[in-house]
């Protein structure tokens, strides 16, 4: 597990992963599951994950900009240094 509940993180840019975007997010939960790219569409989410060769692993629920994002991969997050 890369992050713990209570950690603050940045969201990684989709274009340049080492650069963050927006405001910080708060880790509110950590568990092993499939990441969610396409919310509320299990079939297409599974197809996308297969295309990206991404399997189950540590994912995080985060509080970001007043909303909760579920099953976020660690590689989509950047630590605050």
C-alpha positions in Angstrom: 0.0 0.0 0.0 1.5 3.3 -1.1 -0.8 5.7 0.7 -2.6 5.6 4.1 -6.0 6.9 5.1 -5.6 10.5 5.9 -2.8 11.2 3.4 -3.0 14.2 1.1 -2.2 13.7 -2.5 -2.2 15.4 -5.8 -4.0 14.0 -8.9 -1.5 13.2 -11.6 -2.0 14.9 -15.0 -3.4 12.6 -17.7 -1.0 14.1 -20.2 2.2 14.3 -18.0 2.0 11.9 -15.1 4.7 13.6 -13.0 2.8 16.9 -13.0 -0.2 17.4 -10.7 -3.6 19.0 -11.6 -6.0 20.9 -9.4 -6.3 20.8 -5.7 -5.2 18.2 -3.2 -7.2 15.1 -2.5 -7.6 13.2 0.8 -7.3 9.4 1.0 -10.4 8.2 2.8 -10.1 4.4 2.1 -7.5 1.9 0.8 -8.3 -1.6 -0.4 -7.6 -4.2 -3.1 -9.9 -4.1 -6.0 -10.2 -3.4 -9.7 -9.7 0.3 -10.5 -12.6 2.3 -11.9 -12.1 4.3 -15.0 -15.6 4.2 -16.4 -17.9 4.6 -13.5 -21.2 2.8 -13.4 -20.3 0.7 -16.5 -18.7 -2.6 -15.4 -18.5 -4.1 -18.8 -16.7 -1.2 -20.5 -14.5 -0.6 -17.4 -13.4 -4.3 -17.6 -12.6 -3.9 -21.4 -10.6 -0.8 -20.8 -8.6 -2.4 -18.0 -7.9 -5.4 -20.2 -6.7 -3.1 -23.0 -4.4 -1.4 -20.5 -3.3 -4.7 -19.0 -4.4 -3.5 -15.5 -5.5 -5.9 -12.9 -6.7 -5.8 -9.3 -4.4 -4.2 -6.8 -4.3 -1.4 -4.2 -6.9 1.3 -5.0 -8.0 4.3 -3.0 -11.2 6.2 -2.5 -10.4 9.9 -2.4 -12.2 13.1 -1.4 -11.6 15.6 -4.2 -13.3 18.9 -4.7 -16.2 17.9 -2.5 -16.9 14.6 -4.2 -15.7 11.0 -3.5 -13.9 9.2 -6.3 -13.8 5.4 -6.0 -11.1 2.8 -6.8 -8.3 5.2 -7.9 -5.0 3.6 -8.8 -1.9 4.8 -7.0 -0.2 5.7 -10.3 -2.9 8.3 -10.8 -1.9 10.0 -7.6 1.2 12.0 -6.5 2.5 12.3 -3.0 2.7 15.8 -1.5 6.4 16.3 -0.6 
